[in-house]
Amino acid sequence: MENRTRAWIVYTVLRLLFVVLAWFLIQVTTPIRGIWAIALAIVVSAVFSILLLGRQRDAMSGSLFGIFRSINDRIDAAAAKEDFDDVLLPESETETEGETVDQEQHPGGLEHRD
């Protein structure tokens, strides 16, 4: 669990660092200010993160795969237990699920009444 959390923290901190560094460089070297500087910093940091953070991104995606694998394992275990419980039910309980209509009952009999 610690390794999963560490991968997310490292990637997030590096991404934020790239955004702040890009924003600072834009503020110092260009006349662009405000929301445009932030937007440009996000775009520039995204390019650098694609180029430089491949290993951290792989570690983070591996941890995400591990999380979903454990969720799927729990779902499969619950489904297997459910199937096992269905096998153990007495036949009288399983037959009451599909009740039939009596011969005297007419399904849809109220459709033509005024």
N, C-alpha and C positions, 0 to 999 in steps of 0.2 A: 504494500500500500504506500509506503514511503517513497518508493521509486516512481510510482505513478504521480503522486503529488509533486514530487521534485521536478519531473519532466514538464508539467504544466506551469509551475512557478518559473522555471528557468526560461521557457519560451516566452511567457507573458512579460517577464521583466526585460528580456532582450528586445521584444517588440516595442515596449514602452520607451526604452532607452533609445531605440532608433528613431521613434517619432519625436522625442524631445530634442535629440541631437540634430535631426533634420530641421525642426522648427527653429532652433537656435541659429543654425547656419543660414537659414533663410532670413531671419531677422537681422543678422549681422551683415550679410553680403548683398541683400536686395532691398528695394523699397517696398516690397509687398508686406502688408500688415493685416491684422485682424483674421477674419474667418478664411480669407484666401490663403493666408500663410499656413494656417492649420490644415486646410485641405491639401495644399501642395506638400506639406510635411508628411501627411498620411500616405499620399501617393508615392513620394520618394522613399519613405521608409518601407512601404510594401515591396517596392522593387528590390531594395537591399535585403529585405528579409527573405525574399524568394531566392536570391542569389547566395546568401550567407548562412541562413538558418536551416538548411536542409536536414542536417543531422538531428537538431533539436526537434524539428517538425516530425521526423520519423519516430523519435522516442515518444513524443506526445501522442502520435497516432497509434503507436503500439500500446500505450497505456489505455487509450480509449478502446481499442480492440479488446484488451483484457477485461475492461469494465463490462462491455456488452457480452463477452463470452461468459462471464460469471452470471450475468442476468439470464442468458439463454440456458445455462446449465440449471439454474434454479427453476425456470419454467419447465424444462424437460423433466426434472425430478418431480415436480408437482403433477405434471400430466401423467407420468408413469404411476405415481401413487394413486391418482384418480382412477386410472385404468384398472389397477389392482383392486381398489375398493369396489368397482363395478362388478368384478368377477366374483367377489365374496357376497354380494347381495342375494337374498333368497329370491326364488322365481316369483313368488306371490307379489313382491314389491315391484318387480319389473313389469308385470302384466298389467298393473293398474294404470300405467302411464298412458297406454293407448286405448282409452275407453271407446266403445262403439255406440252407435245410435240405436235405440230401441226400434222395433218394427212399428210401434204405434206412434213414435215421434216422426214428424215429417220435417226434415231440415228445409228451411226456407218456406215453411207453410204460411207464414204471415205476409208473404210478399203480395198476394193478390187480394187481400181484404181491403175494404173501403174504410 
